[in-house]
Every structure is written in structure tokens, then in C-alpha cells.
Amino acid sequence: MPNKHEEKNPIDPLLLKIQHHGWRDRLAAQFQEQYGSKLRWQIVVRMEKMGFVQQRFNPQFPGSLSSRRLELYENTLSDLWIAILDGAINRFIEGVEQGKVHRKFIYYVGGIIQHLLVANARSLGLIPRETPAAAIRSICEGKQDATRRARIAWAKFCFEHRIRDAFLTRAPSWLFDKIYHNIYHVVDYFFEIFISAQCKHLSSYPSNILNILADMFVDGDFYLPDALDFAGTITPYATDVEIKGQVPADASEDEHLSAVQKASKRGSM
């Protein structure tokens, strides 16, 4: 049974010291000793779950991997350390203090690792680059409920941050506060209800489907009364790359965006 005190306060005292004093040599060495191996194994386990390797490998001896998979592991590890040094600990502690994060740090970064693996795998050509049009049309093509829900989960995984930005930049002033304060409900409604309601018309839309649907949704407030209180039931995760576990809900939006942007920059170089 987990310790109840740990559940209520998952903040490691070492992380508090790093937040207060910064990355001093002694604290950095303690962090490496306490978390270094765990973080490497997190990457290994997720690579296996996502189907990038057939079985787990020892992260101390990754030389048995093919060149691209070795590069995937090394790039993800490098990007993860950058994310941690770039403020992940501060955001984790703030999330706990605000009641938004309820897991220990090692599980908090799990969502970052998963997004980094997907972004880096795309840049290395290990998985295809999904387009919004393909993801949205695949939702409408799903004939079974389980298939449709899995495709919605994948579309959310790839594009939920983009649609949030689209709503907030398009919202008229008189609707902005409502959308902003209920953005997660609104985004869930968009993916789980609104897209399916537009399936009959998708064939007539050009390739920039996501922007067109965002405009349609925001221009009128017909859907908002239902969207503001909508309780989504589909968690975003990468079904198309054989993810078996879902993205931890505690991983923050800022962490995901920062991590994916870092990996995307490498792919465009």
C-alpha cells in the first residue's frame, strides 16, 4: 500500500532544495544519483510499450540498438534533461501546490517522455507525420465505437494544444472569458462531439480542416452552452504507435509544448 503522506505531498525534499538554491554541483550530483537511472529506465519502458523496441534493453548498454533507435533513445534522453534543467522541477512543485499534480516527479515526467518519443520518432522517420485532415477524417471513417474512440484519442494527442490556441486566438471578446475558463471542457467537446457532427460535410472542406472547424465552432455560440460543462471521457494517447498506457493526466500543458517544440527544432535542422 502506498504511503498516505506521500500521496498527499509527493514533493521530494531534494526538489525543493533545487528550486530554492538552483543547480549547485552538490544538488545536481544528488539529483543524478537519485533520478538518473530511473529516468533512463522510464524511456526504455516507454520505447517498449510504443513498439520501438521488441524488448527492454539496459540503458547502460544501448549499443545493441539499431542506429535510428539508438538515436531515438539518445535524443529523447538529451531533450528530457533539457526540459528538466529548463524549469520542469519548478512547474512540478507549482502544480502540486496548486492541487493540479498528485504524482511523484518521476511519474510527472512520464508524459514529457512520451511526447518526446513521438516527436523524435517522427523526425527520424520511425513513425509518419500525422496531418490534422487525416486524423479528423479517420474519426469519421471509424465504424465501431472502439475504433472511433481510439482515433479521437490519437487526434487529441496530436492536436489538442493546437486547437486550444486556435480557440483562444479566434474567440471574440464577449466569448473569450467563457472559453478561456472552460478551455479543457470546450476542447473535449470539440473532439468528442463536434467533429462527429460535421462528418457529412468534411469531404467538401479543403486540407486545412482543423482551422475551418475551429472557425465554425467559435463563430457561433450554438455549441458553447453544452461545451462549457462537457465532461470528456476520452484521454489523449498515441494509439497509432501502439501506446498501451495513457498519458499521465498530471503532466502539464507547458511541459508537453516545451518538450515537443525542442524535439521539433531538431527535426527541422
HUWO-V85262 format. One record per backbone hydrogen bond with DSSP energy under -0.5 kcal/mol. NH is the residue of the N-H (numbers start at 1). CO is the residue of the C=O. E is the energy in kcal/mol with one decimal. If there is no record, write none. Layout:
nh: {NH;NH}
co: {CO;CO}
e: {E;E}
This chain:
nh: {7;8;9;12;15;16;17;18;19;20;21;22;24;28;29;30;31;32;33;34;35;36;36;39;40;41;42;43;44;45;46;47;48;49;50;51;52;53;59;61;62;64;65;70;71;72;73;74;75;76;77;78;79;80;81;82;83;84;85;86;87;88;89;91;92;93;94;95;96;97;98;99;100;101;105;107;108;109;110;111;111;113;114;115;116;117;118;119;120;121;122;123;124;125;126;127;130;135;136;137;138;139;140;141;142;142;148;149;150;151;152;153;154;155;156;157;158;159;160;163;164;165;166;167;168;169;170;171;175;176;177;179;180;181;182;182;183;186;187;188;189;190;191;192;193;194;195;197;198;198;199;201;202;202;204;205;209;212;213;214;215;216;217;218;219;220;225;226;227;228;229;230;232;235;237;239;241;242;243;247;251;256;257;258;259;260;261;262;263;264;265;266;267;268;269;269}
co: {3;4;5;10;12;12;13;14;15;16;17;18;22;24;25;26;27;28;29;30;31;31;32;35;36;37;38;39;40;41;42;43;44;45;46;48;47;47;57;58;59;61;62;66;67;68;69;70;71;72;73;74;75;76;77;78;79;80;81;82;84;83;84;87;88;89;90;91;92;93;94;96;95;95;10;104;104;105;107;107;108;109;110;111;112;113;114;115;116;117;118;119;120;122;121;121;128;131;132;133;134;135;136;137;138;139;144;145;146;147;148;149;150;151;152;153;154;155;156;159;160;161;162;163;164;165;166;167;172;172;173;175;176;177;178;179;180;182;183;184;185;186;187;188;189;189;190;193;194;195;196;198;198;199;201;202;207;208;209;210;211;212;213;214;215;216;221;223;223;224;225;227;230;233;153;237;238;239;238;236;248;252;253;254;255;256;257;258;259;260;261;262;263;264;265;266}
e: {-1.7;-2.0;-2.4;-0.6;-1.0;-1.4;-1.9;-2.1;-2.5;-2.0;-3.2;-2.3;-1.9;-3.1;-2.3;-2.1;-2.6;-2.5;-2.3;-2.4;-3.2;-0.7;-1.6;-2.7;-1.8;-2.4;-2.0;-1.7;-2.1;-2.8;-2.1;-2.3;-1.9;-2.4;-2.0;-1.4;-2.2;-1.0;-0.6;-2.3;-0.5;-0.7;-2.0;-2.8;-2.2;-2.2;-2.3;-2.7;-2.9;-2.1;-2.4;-2.4;-2.8;-2.3;-2.1;-2.0;-2.4;-2.4;-2.7;-1.5;-1.1;-1.3;-0.8;-2.2;-2.3;-2.5;-2.5;-2.2;-2.2;-2.6;-1.8;-1.5;-2.7;-1.5;-0.6;-0.9;-2.0;-2.1;-0.9;-0.6;-0.7;-2.4;-2.1;-2.1;-2.5;-2.6;-2.0;-2.6;-3.0;-2.5;-2.1;-2.0;-1.5;-1.4;-2.6;-0.9;-0.7;-2.3;-2.7;-2.5;-1.9;-1.1;-1.3;-1.5;-0.8;-0.8;-2.6;-2.7;-2.0;-2.1;-2.1;-2.3;-1.9;-2.4;-2.6;-2.2;-2.1;-2.7;-2.2;-2.2;-2.0;-2.1;-2.2;-2.4;-2.3;-2.2;-1.6;-1.9;-1.9;-1.6;-0.6;-2.3;-3.3;-2.4;-0.7;-0.6;-1.1;-2.5;-2.6;-2.1;-2.3;-2.3;-2.2;-2.8;-2.5;-2.2;-2.2;-1.6;-0.8;-1.3;-1.1;-1.7;-0.8;-0.8;-1.5;-1.7;-1.8;-1.8;-2.9;-2.2;-2.3;-2.4;-2.4;-2.2;-2.7;-0.9;-0.7;-0.6;-2.2;-2.8;-0.5;-1.2;-0.8;-0.6;-0.7;-1.5;-1.3;-1.9;-1.8;-0.8;-1.5;-2.0;-2.8;-2.6;-2.4;-2.8;-2.5;-1.8;-1.9;-2.7;-1.9;-1.1;-1.6;-1.3;-0.5;-1.1}
